């Protein structure tokens, strides 16, 4: 069995950036990008589930036709097919706009491939880091051995298990205020944030920059957030508390137009006209497949053991992106740590004569 220099598990901004840097360093990286419908982590990352990425540098708004021409030029036909709906047919985007998450991920994937990255559309479901070379077990393919591993499987936003929430994802339902709050879809409209912890209060506070009013919906009569965060929410003139209520259903036509809330006290319902519903109920890092192979934080994010580096508790195993970041969770920070992980892996291999 051939031993890979570096295997990258995951295919979001962190994974593809790591692949680009590793490939340019002649490490011949192998990426397991996941398999849609099977992977615990989202193939092409959470960014692939978003719309316009206005907060990622280097992609200012451009004419839709120019973006279409760019994609046709940059991508082979089989990859262009994944995003052709953005340029052709009923759902085509017209006029000037920022690049969307799916576009950016296809471009990043192709950039990595152009430098020699090999890609396997499969999931790693088990790892053995007890000895080197490391052993990785895919779901469907043959086992793989690697001298170094970069884990970039990301984290997934927690959504309420309602059919209407699923129906309106990216059509007014979001789990990232920083990513989406400034979009025209939400500006100057009433918005809802669901949750009662720090994440929910941070989302609600951020959205006050753009919203007409923010309804903070919490199933109890007191917030779980830290005291300073509670004070920030309760004293803000644009935040209106909806105590003892849960989200019962998201309402809308093509996009969200309202929400129905249900009382946790007496079951009474009320409908609010809103332009968006934001989930503030946390994220879950995609680390279950590791099964204790590396040290995790109390919240199950991978623990980085060297300040300002991407080292994990296992020598030769590195982590990048949201799988090791419970604080920033942005595409640009994920890409930055993808670069760091590739450089860390390259230098670690060199130090070990490999």
One Martini backbone bead per residue (centre of mass of N, CA, C, O) as a GRO file, in nm:
protein
  354
    1UNK     BB    1   0.094   0.038   0.025
    2UNK     BB    2   0.066   0.353  -0.024
    3UNK     BB    3   0.207   0.652   0.110
    4UNK     BB    4   0.091   0.938   0.218
    5UNK     BB    5   0.181   1.248   0.299
    6UNK     BB    6  -0.119   1.392   0.274
    7UNK     BB    7  -0.432   1.405   0.442
    8UNK     BB    8  -0.754   1.546   0.370
    9UNK     BB    9  -1.033   1.613   0.582
   10UNK     BB   10  -1.219   1.786   0.382
   11UNK     BB   11  -1.411   2.067   0.174
   12UNK     BB   12  -1.364   2.348   0.255
   13UNK     BB   13  -1.189   2.627   0.296
   14UNK     BB   14  -0.971   2.470   0.455
   15UNK     BB   15  -0.922   2.223   0.273
   16UNK     BB   16  -0.851   2.373   0.002
   17UNK     BB   17  -0.622   2.545   0.109
   18UNK     BB   18  -0.447   2.316   0.203
   19UNK     BB   19  -0.424   2.186  -0.079
   20UNK     BB   20  -0.287   2.418  -0.227
   21UNK     BB   21  -0.033   2.433  -0.046
   22UNK     BB   22   0.051   2.133  -0.062
   23UNK     BB   23   0.076   2.117  -0.371
   24UNK     BB   24   0.290   2.355  -0.399
   25UNK     BB   25   0.487   2.159  -0.207
   26UNK     BB   26   0.481   1.862  -0.329
   27UNK     BB   27   0.273   1.658  -0.151
   28UNK     BB   28   0.034   1.523  -0.285
   29UNK     BB   29  -0.259   1.554  -0.205
   30UNK     BB   30  -0.538   1.399  -0.028
   31UNK     BB   31  -0.892   1.425  -0.069
   32UNK     BB   32  -1.173   1.397   0.147
   33UNK     BB   33  -1.496   1.531   0.057
   34UNK     BB   34  -1.719   1.350   0.063
   35UNK     BB   35  -2.077   1.242   0.070
   36UNK     BB   36  -2.368   1.297  -0.035
   37UNK     BB   37  -2.588   1.171   0.222
   38UNK     BB   38  -2.340   1.056   0.431
   39UNK     BB   39  -2.196   1.269   0.562
   40UNK     BB   40  -2.114   1.437   0.855
   41UNK     BB   41  -1.996   1.627   0.648
   42UNK     BB   42  -1.992   1.896   0.434
   43UNK     BB   43  -1.960   1.915   0.123
   44UNK     BB   44  -1.788   2.215   0.074
   45UNK     BB   45  -1.920   2.313   0.311
   46UNK     BB   46  -2.114   2.565   0.445
   47UNK     BB   47  -2.074   2.761   0.204
   48UNK     BB   48  -2.249   2.577   0.007
   49UNK     BB   49  -2.527   2.689   0.171
   50UNK     BB   50  -2.500   2.967   0.060
   51UNK     BB   51  -2.497   3.264  -0.070
   52UNK     BB   52  -2.384   3.554  -0.051
   53UNK     BB   53  -2.028   3.653  -0.007
   54UNK     BB   54  -1.959   3.966   0.118
   55UNK     BB   55  -1.711   3.886   0.348
   56UNK     BB   56  -1.514   3.808   0.110
   57UNK     BB   57  -1.228   3.867  -0.013
   58UNK     BB   58  -1.203   3.953  -0.375
   59UNK     BB   59  -1.548   3.955  -0.409
   60UNK     BB   60  -1.700   4.164  -0.562
   61UNK     BB   61  -1.933   4.294  -0.725
   62UNK     BB   62  -2.081   4.141  -1.017
   63UNK     BB   63  -2.174   4.047  -1.304
   64UNK     BB   64  -2.338   3.764  -1.382
   65UNK     BB   65  -2.201   3.718  -1.658
   66UNK     BB   66  -1.911   3.727  -1.555
   67UNK     BB   67  -1.938   3.483  -1.365
   68UNK     BB   68  -2.017   3.283  -1.581
   69UNK     BB   69  -1.762   3.312  -1.754
   70UNK     BB   70  -1.569   3.226  -1.537
   71UNK     BB   71  -1.681   2.940  -1.485
   72UNK     BB   72  -1.649   2.835  -1.775
   73UNK     BB   73  -1.336   2.878  -1.773
   74UNK     BB   74  -1.253   2.729  -1.487
   75UNK     BB   75  -1.452   2.490  -1.551
   76UNK     BB   76  -1.553   2.197  -1.597
   77UNK     BB   77  -1.849   2.069  -1.697
   78UNK     BB   78  -1.906   1.891  -1.438
   79UNK     BB   79  -1.875   2.143  -1.239
   80UNK     BB   80  -2.057   2.355  -1.371
   81UNK     BB   81  -2.328   2.198  -1.326
   82UNK     BB   82  -2.357   2.272  -1.015
   83UNK     BB   83  -2.396   2.612  -1.105
   84UNK     BB   84  -2.578   2.677  -1.361
   85UNK     BB   85  -2.842   2.789  -1.215
   86UNK     BB   86  -2.714   3.079  -1.168
   87UNK     BB   87  -2.725   3.141  -1.507
   88UNK     BB   88  -2.968   2.943  -1.569
   89UNK     BB   89  -3.286   3.000  -1.589
   90UNK     BB   90  -3.515   3.069  -1.342
   91UNK     BB   91  -3.263   3.100  -1.108
   92UNK     BB   92  -3.119   3.324  -1.220
   93UNK     BB   93  -2.873   3.570  -1.177
   94UNK     BB   94  -2.912   3.919  -1.190
   95UNK     BB   95  -2.679   4.130  -1.208
   96UNK     BB   96  -2.530   4.251  -0.938
   97UNK     BB   97  -2.296   4.048  -0.740
   98UNK     BB   98  -2.190   3.830  -0.531
   99UNK     BB   99  -2.044   3.566  -0.454
  100UNK     BB  100  -2.111   3.244  -0.397
  101UNK     BB  101  -2.053   2.968  -0.222
  102UNK     BB  102  -2.065   2.754  -0.451
  103UNK     BB  103  -1.868   2.897  -0.634
  104UNK     BB  104  -1.620   2.918  -0.445
  105UNK     BB  105  -1.592   2.607  -0.405
  106UNK     BB  106  -1.543   2.530  -0.699
  107UNK     BB  107  -1.296   2.708  -0.739
  108UNK     BB  108  -1.123   2.589  -0.511
  109UNK     BB  109  -1.120   2.300  -0.607
  110UNK     BB  110  -0.989   2.359  -0.885
  111UNK     BB  111  -0.731   2.486  -0.780
  112UNK     BB  112  -0.630   2.229  -0.643
  113UNK     BB  113  -0.635   2.046  -0.894
  114UNK     BB  114  -0.437   2.215  -1.072
  115UNK     BB  115  -0.193   2.131  -0.854
  116UNK     BB  116  -0.261   1.798  -0.794
  117UNK     BB  117  -0.503   1.728  -0.649
  118UNK     BB  118  -0.660   1.462  -0.495
  119UNK     BB  119  -0.999   1.320  -0.524
  120UNK     BB  120  -1.235   1.180  -0.286
  121UNK     BB  121  -1.576   1.063  -0.281
  122UNK     BB  122  -1.550   1.030   0.055
  123UNK     BB  123  -1.545   0.887   0.378
  124UNK     BB  124  -1.419   0.918   0.696
  125UNK     BB  125  -1.491   0.677   0.971
  126UNK     BB  126  -1.182   0.602   1.053
  127UNK     BB  127  -0.909   0.619   1.295
  128UNK     BB  128  -0.537   0.567   1.334
  129UNK     BB  129  -0.299   0.737   1.566
  130UNK     BB  130  -0.090   0.542   1.722
  131UNK     BB  131   0.064   0.515   1.440
  132UNK     BB  132   0.320   0.520   1.201
  133UNK     BB  133   0.135   0.527   0.977
  134UNK     BB  134  -0.165   0.635   0.925
  135UNK     BB  135  -0.504   0.519   0.959
  136UNK     BB  136  -0.766   0.509   0.705
  137UNK     BB  137  -1.130   0.476   0.686
  138UNK     BB  138  -1.345   0.434   0.453
  139UNK     BB  139  -1.659   0.364   0.359
  140UNK     BB  140  -1.586   0.229   0.052
  141UNK     BB  141  -1.291   0.213   0.038
  142UNK     BB  142  -0.974   0.185   0.080
  143UNK     BB  143  -0.733   0.198   0.277
  144UNK     BB  144  -0.524   0.456   0.432
  145UNK     BB  145  -0.200   0.604   0.433
  146UNK     BB  146  -0.026   0.850   0.654
  147UNK     BB  147   0.205   1.090   0.761
  148UNK     BB  148  -0.023   1.313   0.734
  149UNK     BB  149  -0.293   1.513   0.890
  150UNK     BB  150  -0.592   1.698   0.792
  151UNK     BB  151  -0.851   1.846   0.975
  152UNK     BB  152  -1.165   1.972   0.784
  153UNK     BB  153  -1.490   1.914   0.883
  154UNK     BB  154  -1.613   2.106   1.068
  155UNK     BB  155  -1.938   2.255   1.122
  156UNK     BB  156  -2.278   2.240   1.236
  157UNK     BB  157  -2.566   2.377   1.234
  158UNK     BB  158  -2.836   2.424   1.441
  159UNK     BB  159  -3.160   2.294   1.378
  160UNK     BB  160  -3.476   2.279   1.368
  161UNK     BB  161  -3.712   1.999   1.325
  162UNK     BB  162  -3.851   2.158   1.064
  163UNK     BB  163  -3.981   2.165   0.757
  164UNK     BB  164  -3.983   2.483   0.726
  165UNK     BB  165  -3.685   2.522   0.781
  166UNK     BB  166  -3.580   2.357   0.543
  167UNK     BB  167  -3.735   2.510   0.315
  168UNK     BB  168  -3.593   2.813   0.411
  169UNK     BB  169  -3.319   2.772   0.343
  170UNK     BB  170  -3.183   3.056   0.202
  171UNK     BB  171  -3.502   3.197   0.239
  172UNK     BB  172  -3.467   3.323   0.562
  173UNK     BB  173  -3.296   3.092   0.677
  174UNK     BB  174  -3.051   3.103   0.945
  175UNK     BB  175  -2.708   3.056   1.124
  176UNK     BB  176  -2.571   3.353   1.020
  177UNK     BB  177  -2.545   3.681   1.078
  178UNK     BB  178  -2.264   3.760   0.966
  179UNK     BB  179  -2.316   3.640   0.682
  180UNK     BB  180  -2.644   3.757   0.628
  181UNK     BB  181  -2.757   4.026   0.764
  182UNK     BB  182  -2.669   4.237   0.515
  183UNK     BB  183  -2.873   4.148   0.338
  184UNK     BB  184  -3.142   4.261   0.162
  185UNK     BB  185  -3.347   4.047   0.276
  186UNK     BB  186  -3.310   4.186   0.593
  187UNK     BB  187  -3.340   4.477   0.560
  188UNK     BB  188  -3.563   4.652   0.752
  189UNK     BB  189  -3.662   4.398   0.917
  190UNK     BB  190  -3.817   4.173   1.082
  191UNK     BB  191  -3.666   3.950   1.328
  192UNK     BB  192  -3.554   3.621   1.423
  193UNK     BB  193  -3.433   3.467   1.728
  194UNK     BB  194  -3.324   3.148   1.837
  195UNK     BB  195  -3.269   3.156   2.182
  196UNK     BB  196  -3.056   3.187   2.515
  197UNK     BB  197  -2.768   3.226   2.453
  198UNK     BB  198  -2.487   3.366   2.342
  199UNK     BB  199  -2.543   3.315   2.044
  200UNK     BB  200  -2.821   3.453   2.031
  201UNK     BB  201  -2.736   3.733   2.137
  202UNK     BB  202  -2.525   3.790   1.923
  203UNK     BB  203  -2.715   3.774   1.683
  204UNK     BB  204  -2.917   3.991   1.773
  205UNK     BB  205  -2.718   4.225   1.806
  206UNK     BB  206  -2.613   4.227   1.517
  207UNK     BB  207  -2.899   4.266   1.371
  208UNK     BB  208  -2.956   4.565   1.467
  209UNK     BB  209  -2.802   4.700   1.226
  210UNK     BB  210  -3.056   4.605   1.012
  211UNK     BB  211  -3.305   4.586   1.169
  212UNK     BB  212  -3.605   4.687   1.291
  213UNK     BB  213  -3.648   4.411   1.456
  214UNK     BB  214  -3.576   4.182   1.735
  215UNK     BB  215  -3.677   3.859   1.805
  216UNK     BB  216  -3.636   3.683   2.111
  217UNK     BB  217  -3.662   3.334   2.131
  218UNK     BB  218  -3.770   3.170   2.440
  219UNK     BB  219  -3.865   2.889   2.635
  220UNK     BB  220  -3.816   3.080   2.868
  221UNK     BB  221  -3.781   3.339   3.146
  222UNK     BB  222  -3.463   3.301   3.091
  223UNK     BB  223  -3.147   3.345   3.026
  224UNK     BB  224  -2.827   3.170   2.958
  225UNK     BB  225  -2.659   3.388   2.935
  226UNK     BB  226  -2.449   3.596   3.013
  227UNK     BB  227  -2.481   3.877   3.190
  228UNK     BB  228  -2.374   4.078   2.978
  229UNK     BB  229  -2.554   3.967   2.749
  230UNK     BB  230  -2.825   4.014   2.880
  231UNK     BB  231  -2.802   4.320   2.913
  232UNK     BB  232  -2.773   4.380   2.613
  233UNK     BB  233  -3.054   4.271   2.529
  234UNK     BB  234  -3.255   4.403   2.747
  235UNK     BB  235  -3.146   4.713   2.663
  236UNK     BB  236  -3.228   4.695   2.374
  237UNK     BB  237  -3.439   4.871   2.159
  238UNK     BB  238  -3.446   4.627   1.920
  239UNK     BB  239  -3.511   4.415   2.147
  240UNK     BB  240  -3.759   4.155   2.169
  241UNK     BB  241  -3.909   3.959   2.393
  242UNK     BB  242  -3.998   3.594   2.378
  243UNK     BB  243  -4.131   3.434   2.615
  244UNK     BB  244  -4.225   3.118   2.637
  245UNK     BB  245  -4.118   3.026   2.339
  246UNK     BB  246  -4.166   2.868   2.019
  247UNK     BB  247  -4.101   2.745   1.717
  248UNK     BB  248  -4.356   2.621   1.498
  249UNK     BB  249  -4.339   2.808   1.221
  250UNK     BB  250  -4.259   2.880   0.896
  251UNK     BB  251  -4.343   3.149   0.685
  252UNK     BB  252  -4.444   3.155   0.326
  253UNK     BB  253  -4.329   3.149   0.002
  254UNK     BB  254  -4.045   3.191  -0.135
  255UNK     BB  255  -4.017   3.352   0.129
  256UNK     BB  256  -3.999   3.482   0.421
  257UNK     BB  257  -4.295   3.631   0.618
  258UNK     BB  258  -4.303   3.441   0.884
  259UNK     BB  259  -4.415   3.338   1.226
  260UNK     BB  260  -4.488   3.072   1.453
  261UNK     BB  261  -4.575   3.078   1.788
  262UNK     BB  262  -4.535   2.890   2.104
  263UNK     BB  263  -4.643   2.823   2.406
  264UNK     BB  264  -4.504   2.672   2.708
  265UNK     BB  265  -4.764   2.716   2.894
  266UNK     BB  266  -5.059   2.709   2.692
  267UNK     BB  267  -5.023   2.683   2.357
  268UNK     BB  268  -5.029   2.941   2.238
  269UNK     BB  269  -5.057   3.144   1.944
  270UNK     BB  270  -4.843   3.338   1.714
  271UNK     BB  271  -4.805   3.587   1.458
  272UNK     BB  272  -4.519   3.703   1.269
  273UNK     BB  273  -4.391   3.953   1.076
  274UNK     BB  274  -4.113   3.835   0.884
  275UNK     BB  275  -3.785   3.815   0.702
  276UNK     BB  276  -3.646   3.631   0.938
  277UNK     BB  277  -3.466   3.327   1.058
  278UNK     BB  278  -3.254   3.268   1.341
  279UNK     BB  279  -3.017   3.047   1.457
  280UNK     BB  280  -2.913   3.022   1.826
  281UNK     BB  281  -2.822   2.684   1.888
  282UNK     BB  282  -2.559   2.629   1.760
  283UNK     BB  283  -2.285   2.393   1.725
  284UNK     BB  284  -2.145   2.097   1.553
  285UNK     BB  285  -1.879   1.920   1.549
  286UNK     BB  286  -1.698   1.703   1.316
  287UNK     BB  287  -1.585   1.439   1.548
  288UNK     BB  288  -1.706   1.148   1.578
  289UNK     BB  289  -1.501   0.978   1.393
  290UNK     BB  290  -1.252   0.991   1.600
  291UNK     BB  291  -1.294   0.843   1.875
  292UNK     BB  292  -1.045   0.976   2.055
  293UNK     BB  293  -0.776   1.028   1.876
  294UNK     BB  294  -0.820   1.319   1.980
  295UNK     BB  295  -0.821   1.598   2.149
  296UNK     BB  296  -1.088   1.758   2.319
  297UNK     BB  297  -1.301   1.966   2.399
  298UNK     BB  298  -1.584   2.006   2.584
  299UNK     BB  299  -1.736   2.086   2.289
  300UNK     BB  300  -1.580   1.890   2.063
  301UNK     BB  301  -1.349   2.040   1.982
  302UNK     BB  302  -1.050   2.071   1.868
  303UNK     BB  303  -0.743   2.064   2.023
  304UNK     BB  304  -0.501   2.304   2.042
  305UNK     BB  305  -0.150   2.276   2.157
  306UNK     BB  306  -0.035   2.530   1.992
  307UNK     BB  307   0.025   2.840   1.972
  308UNK     BB  308  -0.047   2.950   1.655
  309UNK     BB  309  -0.136   2.659   1.574
  310UNK     BB  310  -0.248   2.320   1.432
  311UNK     BB  311  -0.195   2.139   1.655
  312UNK     BB  312  -0.240   1.844   1.806
  313UNK     BB  313  -0.212   1.568   2.025
  314UNK     BB  314  -0.093   1.462   1.748
  315UNK     BB  315   0.169   1.387   1.581
  316UNK     BB  316   0.087   1.489   1.245
  317UNK     BB  317  -0.182   1.628   1.344
  318UNK     BB  318  -0.418   1.851   1.198
  319UNK     BB  319  -0.620   2.160   1.228
  320UNK     BB  320  -0.900   2.314   1.042
  321UNK     BB  321  -1.124   2.533   1.115
  322UNK     BB  322  -1.433   2.472   1.268
  323UNK     BB  323  -1.333   2.210   1.421
  324UNK     BB  324  -1.133   2.439   1.594
  325UNK     BB  325  -1.381   2.673   1.592
  326UNK     BB  326  -1.607   2.837   1.828
  327UNK     BB  327  -1.586   3.160   1.752
  328UNK     BB  328  -1.578   3.253   1.444
  329UNK     BB  329  -1.688   3.092   1.190
  330UNK     BB  330  -1.531   3.161   0.911
  331UNK     BB  331  -1.420   3.141   0.596
  332UNK     BB  332  -1.158   3.313   0.625
  333UNK     BB  333  -1.048   3.166   0.879
  334UNK     BB  334  -1.044   2.885   0.760
  335UNK     BB  335  -0.847   2.944   0.531
  336UNK     BB  336  -0.613   3.035   0.710
  337UNK     BB  337  -0.583   2.755   0.863
  338UNK     BB  338  -0.526   2.592   0.610
  339UNK     BB  339  -0.257   2.718   0.554
  340UNK     BB  340  -0.126   2.652   0.827
  341UNK     BB  341  -0.153   2.342   0.815
  342UNK     BB  342   0.023   2.299   0.565
  343UNK     BB  343   0.279   2.428   0.681
  344UNK     BB  344   0.299   2.249   0.929
  345UNK     BB  345   0.318   1.980   0.774
  346UNK     BB  346   0.564   2.042   0.602
  347UNK     BB  347   0.762   2.099   0.840
  348UNK     BB  348   0.724   1.833   0.990
  349UNK     BB  349   0.821   1.648   0.763
  350UNK     BB  350   1.102   1.774   0.736
  351UNK     BB  351   1.194   1.715   1.030
  352UNK     BB  352   1.139   1.387   0.952
  353UNK     BB  353   1.247   1.330   0.654
  354UNK     BB  354   0.964   1.371   0.446
   0.00000   0.00000   0.00000
